[in-house]
Amino acid sequence: MLIIGLIMVALGVAGRLWIGKRAFDRTNEAGVQGFNSYKHAVAAGIMEAVIGWVSYIVALIGVIVILVSFIS
């Protein structure tokens, strides 16, 4: 159970880092995020919001699994 919890926490952190990297790669020299179109901006925002929440939930469940494995 401990390994499963650690993997879940790692996946959650990796998801958050991936979102941050995507936002960093989109920024130009002025610090403004550039998109090809409004549609791409909206799609990226929705996708990153969903992945961000899923990452938080997976990491939280991973922490709970780790705690349960230590308690039992």
VENKA-V422203 format. One record per backbone hydrogen bond with DSSP energy under -1.0 kcal/mol. NH is the residue of the N-H (numbers start at 0). CO is the residue of the C=O. E is the energy in kcal/mol with one decimal. If there is no record, write none. Layout:
BEGIN
{{NH | CO | E} {NH | CO | E}}
END
This chain:
BEGIN
{{4 | 0 | -2.3} {5 | 1 | -2.4} {6 | 2 | -2.5} {7 | 3 | -2.3} {8 | 4 | -2.4} {9 | 5 | -2.5} {10 | 6 | -2.5} {11 | 7 | -2.2} {12 | 8 | -2.5} {13 | 9 | -2.6} {14 | 10 | -2.2} {15 | 11 | -1.8} {16 | 12 | -2.5} {17 | 13 | -2.3} {18 | 14 | -1.9} {19 | 15 | -2.1} {20 | 16 | -2.3} {21 | 17 | -2.2} {22 | 18 | -2.2} {23 | 19 | -2.3} {24 | 20 | -2.6} {25 | 21 | -1.2} {27 | 31 | -1.9} {30 | 27 | -1.6} {33 | 25 | -2.2} {40 | 36 | -1.7} {41 | 37 | -2.5} {42 | 38 | -2.5} {43 | 39 | -2.4} {44 | 40 | -2.1} {45 | 41 | -2.5} {46 | 42 | -2.7} {47 | 43 | -2.7} {48 | 44 | -1.9} {49 | 45 | -2.4} {50 | 46 | -2.7} {51 | 47 | -2.2} {52 | 48 | -2.4} {53 | 49 | -2.5} {54 | 50 | -2.5} {55 | 51 | -2.3} {56 | 52 | -2.5} {57 | 53 | -2.8} {58 | 54 | -2.5} {59 | 55 | -2.6} {60 | 56 | -2.7} {61 | 57 | -2.3} {62 | 58 | -2.2} {63 | 59 | -2.3} {64 | 60 | -2.7} {65 | 61 | -2.3} {66 | 62 | -2.6} {67 | 63 | -2.6} {68 | 64 | -2.2} {69 | 65 | -1.6} {70 | 66 | -2.1} {71 | 67 | -2.5}}
END
